[in-house]
Amino acid sequence: MLPVISEHCFKLWENHYRTDTKGSAYKAIFPSLSKPSLVNKNQHSTTIFRLRTGHCQLSHHIFRIGLHSDGLFDTCAVPETVDHFLRTCSKYREARQRFKQAIDDLGINFETTQLLQNAHVVKSVVAFVKEARKHI
């Protein structure tokens, strides 16, 4: 009986989230809700949230808050954004190949928004961040 109530409450919450006019900036980052059980570790939630918002320890963000000289990544000499880190940085080519293969196996598009919005990809994203030895 409890799972039925839980599912009903989630559907009510989801409907309110979709129809409420408040929170448009937040909804631009998180267009849909996901059940908390889909992201089962706090560190996963934190990593994904930081990547989604861009408020992480990549040079581009650190530059925006005045703590980096130019926001460029040393290896590539381009702004070290979340998109650059996840999809194009040459320093992480080998780790990205394994990451991309894991994503392809799930049948998911390798676009940054898809990578950060799909609950099935969370473990792969976090594994890539760890393999890249990047503190986000």
C-alpha contacts under 8 A as a table, 3 or more apart, distances in Angstrom:
res1	aa1	res2	aa2	distance
1	M	4	V	5.40
1	M	5	I	6.63
2	L	5	I	5.19
2	L	6	S	6.17
3	P	6	S	4.94
3	P	7	E	6.05
4	V	7	E	5.18
4	V	8	H	6.15
5	I	8	H	5.05
5	I	9	C	6.14
6	S	9	C	5.18
6	S	10	F	6.20
7	E	10	F	5.07
7	E	11	K	6.24
8	H	11	K	5.17
8	H	12	L	6.33
9	C	12	L	5.12
9	C	13	W	6.17
10	F	13	W	5.05
10	F	14	E	5.99
10	F	35	K	7.85
11	K	14	E	4.98
11	K	15	N	6.10
12	L	15	N	5.19
12	L	16	H	6.26
13	W	16	H	5.15
13	W	17	Y	6.13
14	E	17	Y	5.03
14	E	18	R	6.27
14	E	32	S	7.87
14	E	33	L	6.51
15	N	18	R	5.23
15	N	19	T	6.19
16	H	19	T	5.28
16	H	20	D	5.70
17	Y	20	D	5.62
17	Y	33	L	7.93
18	R	32	S	7.75
20	D	23	G	7.97
21	T	24	S	7.04
23	G	26	Y	5.27
23	G	27	K	6.06
24	S	27	K	4.91
24	S	28	A	6.09
25	A	28	A	5.16
25	A	29	I	6.88
26	Y	29	I	5.36
26	Y	30	F	6.12
26	Y	31	P	7.99
27	K	30	F	4.74
27	K	31	P	4.73
27	K	32	S	7.37
28	A	31	P	5.66
29	I	52	R	6.61
29	I	53	T	6.86
30	F	33	L	7.09
30	F	117	Q	7.35
34	S	38	L	6.95
34	S	119	A	7.28
35	K	38	L	5.65
35	K	39	V	7.82
36	P	39	V	5.80
36	P	40	N	7.06
37	S	40	N	5.43
38	L	119	A	6.04
38	L	120	H	7.76
39	V	42	N	7.75
39	V	44	H	6.62
39	V	45	S	6.29
39	V	119	A	6.95
39	V	122	V	7.15
40	N	44	H	7.43
40	N	45	S	7.91
41	K	44	H	5.29
41	K	45	S	6.52
42	N	45	S	5.05
42	N	46	T	6.18
43	Q	46	T	5.04
43	Q	47	T	6.08
44	H	47	T	5.19
44	H	48	I	6.11
44	H	122	V	7.03
44	H	123	K	7.47
44	H	126	V	6.39
45	S	48	I	5.31
45	S	49	F	5.99
46	T	49	F	5.13
46	T	50	R	6.11
47	T	50	R	5.26
47	T	51	L	6.22
47	T	126	V	7.00
47	T	136	I	6.27
48	I	51	L	5.13
48	I	52	R	5.98
48	I	116	L	6.54
48	I	122	V	7.25
48	I	125	V	7.93
48	I	126	V	7.71
49	F	52	R	5.07
49	F	53	T	6.16
50	R	53	T	5.33
50	R	54	G	5.74
50	R	55	H	5.17
50	R	56	C	5.27
50	R	136	I	6.98
51	L	54	G	5.02
51	L	55	H	6.80
51	L	56	C	6.45
51	L	82	V	6.23
51	L	116	L	7.50
51	L	136	I	7.55
52	R	55	H	8.00
52	R	116	L	6.26
54	G	61	H	6.74
54	G	81	T	7.52
54	G	82	V	6.37
55	H	61	H	6.16
56	C	61	H	6.48
56	C	62	I	7.75
56	C	136	I	5.14
57	Q	61	H	6.73
57	Q	62	I	6.32
57	Q	135	H	6.68
57	Q	136	I	5.10
58	L	61	H	5.76
58	L	62	I	6.31
58	L	80	E	5.86
58	L	81	T	6.51
58	L	82	V	7.39
58	L	136	I	7.12
59	S	62	I	4.98
59	S	63	F	5.92
59	S	68	H	6.53
59	S	70	D	7.86
59	S	71	G	4.53
59	S	72	L	6.07
59	S	73	F	6.27
59	S	79	P	7.09
59	S	80	E	5.29
59	S	81	T	7.32
60	H	63	F	5.19
60	H	64	R	6.37
60	H	70	D	7.73
60	H	71	G	4.10
60	H	72	L	6.52
60	H	79	P	5.57
60	H	80	E	5.08
60	H	81	T	5.52
61	H	64	R	4.96
61	H	65	I	6.49
61	H	71	G	7.13
61	H	81	T	7.46
62	I	65	I	5.35
62	I	66	G	6.39
62	I	67	L	5.23
62	I	68	H	5.44
62	I	71	G	6.82
63	F	66	G	4.99
63	F	67	L	5.39
63	F	68	H	4.27
63	F	69	S	6.27
63	F	70	D	5.97
63	F	71	G	4.73
64	R	67	L	7.57
64	R	68	H	7.87
64	R	71	G	7.56
65	I	68	H	7.96
66	G	69	S	7.64
68	H	71	G	5.97
71	G	78	V	7.92
71	G	79	P	5.41
71	G	80	E	6.42
72	L	76	C	7.68
72	L	77	A	5.27
72	L	78	V	4.87
72	L	79	P	4.18
72	L	80	E	5.54
73	F	76	C	5.66
73	F	77	A	5.24
73	F	78	V	5.76
73	F	79	P	5.96
73	F	80	E	5.04
74	D	77	A	5.54
75	T	90	S	7.83
75	T	91	K	6.79
76	C	89	C	7.01
76	C	90	S	7.15
76	C	91	K	7.96
79	P	84	H	7.60
80	E	84	H	5.89
80	E	85	F	6.39
81	T	84	H	5.12
81	T	85	F	6.14
82	V	85	F	5.10
82	V	86	L	6.03
82	V	112	T	7.97
83	D	86	L	5.27
83	D	87	R	5.72
83	D	88	T	7.34
83	D	112	T	5.93
84	H	87	R	5.48
84	H	88	T	4.98
84	H	89	C	5.50
85	F	88	T	6.32
85	F	89	C	5.38
85	F	92	Y	7.90
86	L	89	C	7.25
86	L	96	R	7.50
86	L	112	T	7.21
87	R	96	R	7.36
87	R	110	F	7.80
87	R	111	E	7.79
87	R	112	T	7.35
88	T	93	R	7.78
89	C	92	Y	5.88
89	C	93	R	6.82
90	S	93	R	5.12
92	Y	95	A	5.41
92	Y	96	R	5.90
92	Y	132	A	6.21
93	R	96	R	5.05
93	R	97	Q	6.23
94	E	97	Q	5.19
94	E	98	R	6.78
95	A	98	R	5.40
95	A	99	F	6.20
95	A	128	F	6.37
95	A	131	E	6.41
95	A	132	A	6.58
96	R	99	F	4.72
96	R	100	K	5.77
96	R	128	F	6.93
97	Q	100	K	5.11
97	Q	101	Q	6.11
98	R	101	Q	5.10
98	R	102	A	6.29
99	F	102	A	5.20
99	F	103	I	6.34
99	F	124	S	6.28
99	F	125	V	7.32
99	F	127	A	7.87
99	F	128	F	5.98
100	K	103	I	4.99
100	K	104	D	6.00
100	K	110	F	7.01
101	Q	104	D	4.97
101	Q	105	D	6.07
102	A	105	D	5.14
102	A	106	L	6.60
102	A	124	S	6.77
103	I	106	L	5.17
103	I	107	G	6.48
103	I	108	I	5.69
103	I	109	N	7.48
103	I	110	F	6.98
103	I	121	V	6.90
103	I	124	S	7.32
104	D	107	G	4.91
104	D	108	I	5.87
104	D	109	N	7.36
104	D	110	F	7.75
105	D	108	I	7.78
106	L	120	H	7.96
108	I	114	Q	7.29
108	I	115	L	7.92
109	N	114	Q	6.30
109	N	115	L	7.62
110	F	114	Q	6.72
110	F	115	L	6.48
111	E	114	Q	5.25
111	E	115	L	6.12
112	T	115	L	5.01
112	T	116	L	6.26
113	T	116	L	5.33
113	T	117	Q	6.00
114	Q	117	Q	5.27
114	Q	118	N	5.99
115	L	118	N	6.04
115	L	121	V	6.21
115	L	122	V	7.75
115	L	125	V	7.29
116	L	119	A	7.89
116	L	121	V	7.47
116	L	122	V	7.29
116	L	125	V	7.94
118	N	121	V	5.61
118	N	122	V	7.10
119	A	122	V	5.53
120	H	123	K	7.32
121	V	124	S	5.29
121	V	125	V	6.20
122	V	125	V	5.21
122	V	126	V	6.19
123	K	126	V	5.19
123	K	127	A	5.98
124	S	127	A	4.99
124	S	128	F	6.14
125	V	128	F	5.12
125	V	129	V	6.29
126	V	129	V	5.05
126	V	130	K	6.19
127	A	130	K	5.11
127	A	131	E	6.06
128	F	131	E	5.04
128	F	132	A	5.99
129	V	132	A	5.13
129	V	133	R	6.24
129	V	134	K	5.62
129	V	135	H	7.53
129	V	136	I	7.66
130	K	133	R	4.86
130	K	134	K	6.27
130	K	135	H	7.84
131	E	134	K	7.72
